[in-house]
């Protein structure tokens, strides 16, 4: 995150050659066709699952060295999510990769019509440093499941994790199909000069524009998972203590370096003091009197970001925290109140342990505040009034939204995760990653028989033919999926049966009526 791609050195022939070779090998391996069988993809997913299970200790150690991540937080924040994604892909892959039946019209009623997901080719995955395993391997899971090759570029800022991933991945996965390229800005630029079939980038919007510019040269489609300032509205009538407990966790976990962390709080002035006090009590409970000594509190990734975050605090007197130690890249959990909406602190994504509070007059004012700014990656609403929460959802927009909690929408593989506008494009997690990294090929297969049905579309045309074609083309689409088709056929048979039964009853009734009139005539004749 927050890394800018400046100009690369003029000559780096050896490294450039290595990157080109990695991409060339990946493309050759893909073109060999070995990723096509579902069985091969399952084999690679099982191998990736083994890597996470067998190397959990090494991964936790690397993250401790990179950002002082607690050994207990790493499974909760990254590894369990990765394992769940792999398990889901393994269990559902046959279903995801199967042809998908679609509706037909009268012209195509007897044809085989379906959508076939197929691999895109070679995908470039550019990871981020804040959750270096989750945001790099989750896209890779989808790429493998969809049958793609993938060049993995982890962030150089999380150096220990990057080097460990480079060492581990070739031991478990096909080394030609899934190479790891390490290095910094120059290596990333060199990769972006090459042609890929999809680029999956996680980071900030400034670098994303450079990635898009590079992709445009090859008309390469992208998925951009970015960030922004995710608002958190706390309604005065909610349980403020519980709300602040959840917000405090979501904001300060990973030392605030989370793309969907609550960036700032919106609340009415009458509850601002109570919000501050509840956060203070929660921080004491979570990290003790001195968070610097807590094994559960992280550190800023590097000195540059440390200086950047401290600069955002200039001119403010924190009501909580504010302490720092450059030697450890430590910044205490910090809360600032009465922050002006147009201050520098409110203009850029904080991506650190600073939590500004901005006061608004009511929910309407909060909605206006959110809508006047760029669309955020996440929106958080705390309110016991379900109708009010639904109204805020309906009258705003964001990549995702969680009511009465934070971050939790990210944990569900069934929900698409992604941004909108400046917070990103595209989506992933679970089947959404598979679909994002697949080409959905339209397929129609018909026979050469029954040519008489096609005569009305051929020239020479006349009014009768044109009317017949219009009638067919305007016909409603028919769902031919197995279950729906069976029910349709069953309903038709039953309906036809009822029609025949009714017809028989009417005929019998008509016959009896005729018989009755016959015998009455006989009776009258003789008597």
C-alpha positions as CSV (number, residue, x, y, z in Angstrom):
1,X,0.0,0.0,0.0
2,X,1.0,3.6,-0.5
3,X,4.0,2.9,-2.6
4,X,4.7,5.0,-5.6
5,X,6.1,3.7,-8.8
6,X,8.9,6.2,-9.7
7,X,11.1,5.9,-12.7
8,X,13.1,2.7,-13.0
9,X,16.8,2.6,-13.7
10,X,17.8,2.8,-17.3
11,X,19.5,-0.6,-17.5
12,X,18.8,-3.7,-15.5
13,X,19.4,-6.3,-18.2
14,X,19.9,-9.4,-15.9
15,X,16.9,-8.8,-13.8
16,X,14.7,-7.8,-16.7
17,X,15.8,-11.0,-18.4
18,X,14.8,-13.1,-15.4
19,X,11.4,-11.5,-15.2
20,X,10.8,-12.0,-19.0
21,X,11.9,-15.6,-18.6
22,X,9.5,-16.2,-15.7
23,X,6.6,-14.8,-17.7
24,X,7.6,-16.7,-20.9
25,X,7.8,-20.0,-19.0
26,X,4.4,-19.4,-17.4
27,X,2.8,-18.7,-20.8
28,X,4.4,-21.8,-22.3
29,X,3.3,-23.9,-19.4
30,X,-0.3,-22.5,-19.8
31,X,-0.3,-23.1,-23.5
32,X,0.7,-26.7,-23.0
33,X,-2.8,-27.2,-21.6
34,X,-1.9,-28.8,-18.3
35,X,-4.1,-26.4,-16.3
36,X,-7.2,-27.3,-18.2
37,X,-8.2,-30.5,-16.4
38,X,-10.0,-29.9,-13.1
39,X,-8.0,-32.7,-11.5
40,X,-4.7,-30.7,-12.0
41,X,-6.2,-27.6,-10.5
42,X,-7.4,-29.6,-7.5
43,X,-4.0,-31.1,-7.1
44,X,-2.4,-27.6,-7.0
45,X,-5.0,-26.4,-4.5
46,X,-4.4,-29.3,-2.2
47,X,-0.6,-28.6,-2.4
48,X,-1.2,-24.9,-1.5
49,X,-3.4,-26.0,1.5
50,X,-0.5,-28.2,2.7
51,X,1.9,-25.3,2.5
52,X,-0.3,-23.1,4.7
53,X,-0.7,-26.0,7.2
54,X,2.9,-27.1,7.3
55,X,4.5,-23.7,7.3
56,X,2.2,-21.8,9.7
57,X,5.1,-21.2,12.2
58,X,7.5,-19.8,9.6
59,X,4.7,-17.5,8.2
60,X,3.9,-16.2,11.7
61,X,7.6,-15.6,12.4
62,X,8.0,-13.6,9.1
63,X,5.0,-11.5,10.0
64,X,6.4,-10.9,13.5
65,X,9.6,-9.6,11.9
66,X,7.7,-7.5,9.3
67,X,5.1,-5.7,11.4
68,X,5.3,-7.2,14.9
69,X,2.2,-9.2,14.3
70,X,1.2,-11.4,17.2
71,X,1.5,-15.1,16.6
72,X,-2.1,-15.5,17.6
73,X,-3.4,-12.8,15.2
74,X,-1.8,-14.3,12.1
75,X,-4.1,-17.4,11.9
76,X,-7.1,-15.2,12.7
77,X,-6.4,-12.4,10.3
78,X,-4.9,-14.3,7.4
79,X,-4.3,-18.0,7.4
80,X,-7.7,-19.3,8.4
81,X,-9.3,-17.1,5.7
82,X,-6.8,-18.6,3.1
83,X,-7.6,-22.1,4.2
84,X,-11.3,-21.5,4.0
85,X,-11.0,-20.1,0.5
86,X,-9.0,-23.2,-0.6
87,X,-11.5,-25.6,1.0
88,X,-14.4,-23.9,-0.7
89,X,-12.6,-23.9,-4.1
90,X,-11.8,-27.6,-3.7
91,X,-15.4,-28.5,-2.8
92,X,-17.1,-26.4,-5.5
93,X,-14.6,-26.4,-8.3
94,X,-16.4,-29.1,-10.4
95,X,-19.6,-27.1,-10.1
96,X,-17.9,-23.7,-10.9
97,X,-16.1,-25.0,-13.9
98,X,-19.1,-26.9,-15.4
99,X,-21.1,-25.4,-18.4
100,X,-23.9,-23.1,-17.1
101,X,-27.2,-23.6,-18.9
102,X,-29.0,-20.4,-20.0
103,X,-32.5,-19.5,-21.2
104,X,-33.5,-20.0,-24.8
105,X,-36.0,-18.5,-27.3
106,X,-38.1,-20.3,-29.8
107,X,-35.4,-20.1,-32.4
108,X,-32.9,-22.0,-30.2
109,X,-35.3,-24.2,-28.2
110,X,-33.8,-27.5,-29.5
111,X,-30.2,-26.2,-29.4
112,X,-27.5,-26.8,-26.8
113,X,-27.0,-23.3,-25.3
114,X,-24.6,-22.6,-22.3
115,X,-21.9,-20.5,-20.8
116,X,-18.5,-22.2,-20.4
117,X,-16.0,-20.7,-17.9
118,X,-12.5,-20.9,-19.3
119,X,-9.1,-19.7,-18.2
120,X,-7.9,-16.3,-19.3
121,X,-4.2,-17.2,-19.5
122,X,-1.4,-15.7,-17.5
123,X,-2.4,-13.5,-14.6
124,X,-0.1,-11.0,-12.8
125,X,-0.9,-10.7,-9.0
126,X,0.7,-7.7,-7.3
127,X,0.3,-8.1,-3.6
128,X,0.4,-5.7,-0.7
129,X,2.4,-5.6,2.5
130,X,-0.2,-5.1,5.2
131,X,-1.7,-8.6,4.9
132,X,1.0,-10.0,2.6
133,X,-0.3,-13.6,2.6
134,X,-4.0,-13.1,2.4
135,X,-4.1,-10.4,-0.3
136,X,-1.6,-12.4,-2.4
137,X,-2.7,-16.0,-2.0
138,X,-6.5,-15.4,-2.2
139,X,-6.3,-14.1,-5.7
140,X,-3.9,-17.0,-6.5
141,X,-6.4,-19.5,-5.3
142,X,-9.0,-18.1,-7.7
143,X,-6.4,-18.0,-10.5
144,X,-5.5,-21.7,-9.9
145,X,-9.1,-22.7,-9.7
146,X,-10.0,-21.0,-12.9
147,X,-7.1,-22.8,-14.7
148,X,-4.8,-19.8,-15.2
149,X,-1.0,-19.5,-14.8
150,X,-0.1,-16.7,-12.4
151,X,3.1,-14.6,-11.9
152,X,3.1,-13.6,-8.2
153,X,4.7,-10.3,-7.2
154,X,4.7,-9.8,-3.4
155,X,5.4,-6.4,-1.8
156,X,9.0,-5.7,-1.1
157,X,8.0,-3.8,2.0
158,X,7.1,-6.9,3.9
159,X,10.5,-8.3,3.1
160,X,10.6,-11.4,5.3
161,X,7.2,-12.6,4.1
162,X,8.2,-11.8,0.5
163,X,11.4,-13.9,0.7
164,X,9.6,-16.7,2.5
165,X,6.9,-16.9,-0.2
166,X,9.5,-17.0,-2.9
167,X,11.2,-19.9,-1.1
168,X,8.0,-21.9,-0.3
169,X,5.8,-21.6,-3.4
170,X,8.0,-23.5,-5.8
171,X,8.3,-26.4,-3.3
172,X,4.6,-26.9,-3.3
173,X,3.2,-25.6,-6.7
174,X,4.2,-26.0,-10.3
175,X,7.2,-23.7,-10.5
176,X,6.7,-22.9,-14.2
177,X,3.0,-22.0,-13.9
178,X,3.2,-20.0,-10.6
179,X,6.6,-18.2,-10.4
180,X,7.3,-15.6,-7.7
181,X,9.1,-12.5,-8.7
182,X,10.6,-10.4,-5.8
183,X,12.1,-6.9,-5.8
184,X,10.9,-3.4,-5.6
185,X,9.5,-0.7,-7.8
186,X,11.8,-1.4,-10.8
187,X,10.9,-5.1,-10.9
188,X,7.2,-4.2,-10.8
189,X,7.6,-1.7,-13.6
190,X,9.5,-4.3,-15.7
191,X,6.6,-6.8,-15.2
192,X,4.1,-4.2,-16.1
193,X,5.8,-3.6,-19.5
194,X,5.0,-7.3,-20.4
195,X,1.7,-8.6,-21.7
196,X,-0.6,-10.4,-19.3
197,X,-4.2,-11.6,-19.7
198,X,-5.3,-10.1,-16.4
199,X,-3.7,-7.9,-13.7
200,X,-4.8,-8.2,-10.1
201,X,-3.4,-5.3,-8.0
202,X,-3.9,-4.5,-4.3
203,X,-2.7,-1.1,-3.1
204,X,-3.6,2.5,-3.4
205,X,-5.3,4.6,-6.1
206,X,-2.1,6.6,-7.1
207,X,-0.2,3.4,-8.1
208,X,-3.4,1.9,-9.5
209,X,-3.5,4.7,-12.1
210,X,0.0,3.7,-13.2
211,X,-0.9,0.1,-13.3
212,X,-4.0,0.9,-15.4
213,X,-1.8,3.0,-17.8
214,X,0.6,0.1,-18.2
215,X,-2.3,-2.3,-18.8
216,X,-3.9,-0.1,-21.4
217,X,-0.9,-0.6,-23.7
218,X,-1.9,-4.3,-24.0
219,X,-5.7,-3.8,-23.4
220,X,-5.3,-6.0,-20.3
221,X,-8.3,-6.2,-18.0
222,X,-7.7,-5.4,-14.3
223,X,-8.9,-6.0,-10.8
224,X,-8.0,-3.1,-8.5
225,X,-8.4,-3.6,-4.8
226,X,-7.7,-0.2,-3.4
227,X,-8.6,1.7,-0.2
228,X,-9.8,5.1,0.8
229,X,-11.4,6.6,3.8
230,X,-14.0,4.2,5.2
231,X,-16.5,6.1,7.4
232,X,-18.0,4.8,10.6
233,X,-21.3,6.4,11.7
234,X,-22.3,5.9,15.4
235,X,-26.0,6.7,16.1
236,X,-26.7,8.3,19.5
237,X,-29.3,5.7,20.3
238,X,-27.1,2.6,19.9
239,X,-25.2,0.7,22.6
240,X,-22.2,3.1,22.5
241,X,-20.0,0.9,24.6
242,X,-20.4,-2.2,22.4
243,X,-20.0,0.0,19.2
244,X,-16.8,1.5,20.5
245,X,-15.4,-1.9,21.5
246,X,-15.9,-3.2,18.0
247,X,-14.6,0.0,16.3
248,X,-11.5,0.0,18.5
249,X,-10.7,-3.6,17.5
250,X,-11.2,-3.0,13.8
251,X,-9.3,0.3,13.8
252,X,-6.2,-0.7,15.8
253,X,-5.7,-4.3,14.8
254,X,-2.6,-4.6,12.6
255,X,-1.7,-1.1,13.9
256,X,-4.4,0.5,11.8
257,X,-2.8,-0.8,8.6
258,X,-6.0,-2.4,7.2
259,X,-7.6,-1.2,3.9
260,X,-11.1,-1.6,5.4
261,X,-10.3,-0.2,8.8
262,X,-12.7,2.5,10.0
263,X,-10.9,5.6,8.9
264,X,-12.9,8.1,10.9
265,X,-16.0,8.3,13.2
266,X,-19.1,10.4,12.4
267,X,-21.3,11.1,15.5
268,X,-23.4,13.8,17.0
269,X,-21.6,16.3,19.4
270,X,-23.7,15.1,22.3
271,X,-22.1,11.6,22.3
272,X,-18.6,12.5,21.3
273,X,-17.3,12.6,24.9
274,X,-18.8,9.3,25.7
275,X,-17.4,7.7,22.5
276,X,-13.9,9.0,23.5
277,X,-14.2,7.6,27.0
278,X,-15.5,4.2,25.8
279,X,-12.6,3.9,23.3
280,X,-10.2,4.8,26.1
281,X,-11.5,2.0,28.4
282,X,-11.4,-0.5,25.5
283,X,-7.8,0.3,24.7
284,X,-6.9,-0.2,28.3
285,X,-8.6,-3.6,28.2
286,X,-7.1,-4.6,24.9
287,X,-3.5,-3.4,25.2
288,X,-3.0,-2.4,28.9
289,X,-1.7,0.9,30.2
290,X,1.2,0.9,27.7
291,X,0.4,-0.5,24.3
292,X,4.1,-0.4,23.4
293,X,4.6,-3.3,25.8
294,X,1.6,-5.3,24.5
295,X,2.4,-8.4,22.4
296,X,-0.9,-7.8,20.6
297,X,-0.1,-4.4,19.3
298,X,1.8,-4.0,16.0
299,X,4.2,-1.6,14.4
300,X,4.3,0.6,11.4
301,X,5.8,-1.1,8.4
302,X,8.8,1.3,7.8
303,X,10.2,4.7,8.7
304,X,8.7,6.5,5.7
305,X,5.2,5.5,6.7
306,X,6.0,6.3,10.3
307,X,7.0,9.8,9.4
308,X,4.0,10.2,7.1
309,X,1.5,9.2,9.9
310,X,3.1,11.5,12.4
311,X,2.8,14.3,9.9
312,X,-1.0,13.8,9.8
313,X,-1.1,14.6,13.5
314,X,0.6,17.9,13.3
315,X,-1.5,20.7,14.7
316,X,-3.7,18.4,16.8
317,X,-3.7,17.6,20.5
318,X,-4.8,13.9,20.8
319,X,-7.4,13.1,23.5
320,X,-6.0,9.6,23.6
321,X,-2.5,8.4,22.7
322,X,-0.2,10.4,20.5
323,X,3.1,8.8,21.9
324,X,5.6,7.5,19.4
325,X,9.1,5.8,19.2
326,X,11.0,6.1,16.0
327,X,13.4,3.3,17.0
328,X,10.6,0.8,17.1
329,X,8.3,2.5,14.5
330,X,5.8,2.6,17.3
331,X,2.8,5.0,17.3
332,X,0.3,4.6,20.1
333,X,-3.4,4.1,19.4
334,X,-4.5,7.7,19.0
335,X,-7.9,9.5,19.0
336,X,-8.5,13.1,17.9
337,X,-11.8,14.8,18.3
338,X,-13.5,17.8,16.7
339,X,-11.5,17.3,13.5
340,X,-12.4,19.8,10.8
341,X,-13.9,18.1,7.7
342,X,-11.4,19.9,5.3
343,X,-8.3,19.2,7.3
344,X,-5.4,17.3,5.8
345,X,-6.2,14.4,8.1
346,X,-9.5,14.0,6.3
347,X,-8.1,14.3,2.8
348,X,-6.0,11.1,2.5
349,X,-6.3,7.5,3.7
350,X,-4.7,7.4,7.2
351,X,-3.6,3.7,7.1
352,X,-2.3,3.9,10.6
353,X,-3.4,4.0,14.3
354,X,-5.0,7.5,14.2
355,X,-8.8,7.8,14.6
356,X,-10.3,11.2,14.0
357,X,-13.9,12.0,15.2
358,X,-15.9,14.4,13.0
359,X,-19.2,15.7,14.5
360,X,-22.5,15.8,12.4
361,X,-25.9,17.0,13.4
362,X,-27.8,13.8,12.6
363,X,-27.9,10.8,10.2
364,X,-29.0,13.0,7.3
365,X,-25.9,15.2,7.8
366,X,-23.8,12.0,8.0
367,X,-25.2,10.8,4.7
368,X,-24.4,14.1,3.1
369,X,-20.9,14.0,4.5
370,X,-20.3,10.5,3.0
371,X,-21.8,11.4,-0.4
372,X,-19.7,14.5,-0.8
373,X,-16.5,12.4,-0.8
374,X,-15.1,9.6,-2.9
375,X,-16.9,6.3,-2.7
376,X,-15.2,4.3,0.2
377,X,-14.2,0.7,0.2
378,X,-16.3,0.1,3.3
379,X,-19.0,1.8,5.3
380,X,-19.9,1.1,8.9
381,X,-23.2,1.9,10.6
382,X,-23.9,1.5,14.3
383,X,-27.6,1.9,15.1
384,X,-30.3,-0.1,16.9
385,X,-32.9,1.3,14.4
386,X,-32.9,-1.2,11.5
387,X,-34.9,1.1,9.3
388,X,-32.5,3.9,9.8
389,X,-29.5,1.7,9.0
390,X,-31.2,0.4,5.8
391,X,-32.0,4.0,4.8
392,X,-28.3,4.9,5.2
393,X,-27.4,1.9,3.1
394,X,-29.9,2.9,0.4
395,X,-28.8,6.6,0.3
396,X,-25.0,6.0,0.1
397,X,-22.7,3.8,-1.8
398,X,-19.5,1.9,-0.9
399,X,-17.6,-1.2,-1.9
400,X,-19.2,-3.1,1.1
401,X,-21.1,-2.2,4.2
402,X,-21.4,-3.7,7.7
403,X,-24.0,-2.7,10.2
404,X,-23.2,-2.9,14.0
405,X,-19.7,-4.3,13.4
406,X,-16.6,-3.7,11.4
407,X,-14.5,-5.8,8.9
408,X,-16.8,-8.8,9.2
409,X,-18.2,-8.6,5.6
410,X,-14.6,-9.4,4.5
411,X,-14.7,-12.8,6.2
412,X,-17.6,-14.2,4.2
413,X,-16.5,-15.9,0.9
414,X,-20.1,-15.8,-0.3
415,X,-19.9,-11.9,-0.4
416,X,-18.0,-10.2,-3.2
417,X,-15.2,-8.0,-1.8
418,X,-14.2,-5.0,-3.9
419,X,-14.4,-1.3,-4.3
420,X,-16.3,1.2,-6.4
421,X,-14.9,4.3,-8.0
422,X,-11.7,5.4,-6.4
423,X,-11.8,2.5,-4.0
424,X,-11.4,-0.1,-6.8
425,X,-12.9,-2.1,-9.5
426,X,-13.8,-5.8,-9.8
427,X,-14.4,-8.2,-6.9
428,X,-13.1,-11.4,-5.4
429,X,-13.4,-14.1,-2.6
430,X,-14.8,-17.5,-3.2
431,X,-16.7,-18.0,-6.5
432,X,-16.4,-14.3,-7.2
433,X,-12.6,-14.7,-7.7
434,X,-13.1,-17.7,-10.0
435,X,-15.6,-15.7,-12.1
436,X,-13.4,-12.6,-12.1
437,X,-10.4,-14.6,-13.5
438,X,-12.4,-16.6,-16.0
439,X,-13.7,-15.9,-19.5
440,X,-17.4,-16.7,-19.7
441,X,-17.6,-18.1,-23.2
442,X,-21.0,-18.0,-25.0
443,X,-21.7,-21.4,-26.6
444,X,-24.5,-22.4,-29.0
445,X,-24.6,-25.8,-30.7
446,X,-27.3,-26.8,-33.2
447,X,-27.8,-29.5,-35.8
448,X,-27.9,-29.1,-39.5
449,X,-31.4,-30.7,-39.6
450,X,-34.9,-29.1,-39.5
451,X,-33.8,-26.4,-42.0
452,X,-37.5,-25.7,-42.8
453,X,-37.7,-23.8,-39.5
454,X,-35.0,-21.4,-40.7
455,X,-36.6,-20.5,-44.1
456,X,-38.5,-17.5,-42.7
457,X,-35.2,-15.7,-41.9
458,X,-33.7,-16.1,-45.4
459,X,-34.3,-13.8,-48.4
460,X,-36.3,-13.1,-50.4
461,X,-38.4,-11.6,-47.6
462,X,-42.1,-10.8,-47.6
463,X,-44.7,-9.5,-45.1
464,X,-45.7,-13.0,-43.9
465,X,-42.1,-14.1,-43.4
466,X,-41.2,-10.9,-41.6
467,X,-44.2,-11.2,-39.3
468,X,-43.3,-14.8,-38.4
469,X,-39.7,-13.9,-37.6
470,X,-40.7,-11.0,-35.4
471,X,-43.1,-13.2,-33.5
472,X,-40.4,-15.7,-32.8
473,X,-37.8,-13.2,-31.8
474,X,-40.2,-11.4,-29.5
475,X,-41.1,-14.6,-27.7
476,X,-40.2,-14.8,-24.0
477,X,-37.0,-16.6,-23.0
478,X,-37.6,-20.2,-21.8
479,X,-35.6,-21.6,-18.8
480,X,-34.4,-25.0,-19.9
481,X,-32.4,-25.8,-16.7
482,X,-33.0,-29.4,-15.6
483,X,-35.2,-28.8,-12.6
484,X,-37.3,-26.0,-14.3
485,X,-37.6,-28.0,-17.5
486,X,-38.8,-31.1,-15.6
487,X,-41.4,-29.0,-13.7
488,X,-42.5,-27.4,-17.0
489,X,-42.9,-30.7,-18.7
490,X,-44.7,-32.1,-15.7
491,X,-47.0,-29.1,-15.5
492,X,-47.7,-29.4,-19.2
493,X,-48.5,-33.2,-19.0
494,X,-50.8,-32.6,-16.0
495,X,-52.5,-29.7,-17.7
496,X,-53.0,-31.7,-20.8
497,X,-54.3,-34.6,-18.8
498,X,-56.8,-32.3,-17.0
499,X,-57.9,-30.9,-20.3
500,X,-58.6,-34.4,-21.7
501,X,-60.4,-35.4,-18.5
502,X,-62.6,-32.4,-18.7
503,X,-63.3,-33.0,-22.4
504,X,-64.3,-36.6,-21.6
505,X,-66.6,-35.5,-18.8
506,X,-68.2,-33.0,-21.1
507,X,-68.7,-35.6,-23.8
508,X,-70.2,-38.0,-21.4
509,X,-72.5,-35.4,-20.0
510,X,-73.5,-34.4,-23.5
511,X,-74.1,-38.1,-24.3
512,X,-76.2,-38.6,-21.2
513,X,-78.2,-35.5,-22.0
514,X,-78.9,-36.8,-25.5
515,X,-80.0,-40.2,-24.1
516,X,-82.3,-38.5,-21.7
517,X,-84.0,-36.5,-24.4
518,X,-84.4,-39.8,-26.5
519,X,-86.2,-41.7,-23.8
520,X,-88.4,-38.8,-23.0
521,X,-89.4,-38.6,-26.6
522,X,-90.3,-42.4,-26.6
523,X,-92.4,-41.9,-23.4
524,X,-94.4,-39.0,-24.9
525,X,-95.0,-40.9,-28.1
526,X,-96.5,-44.0,-26.5
527,X,-98.3,-42.4,-23.6
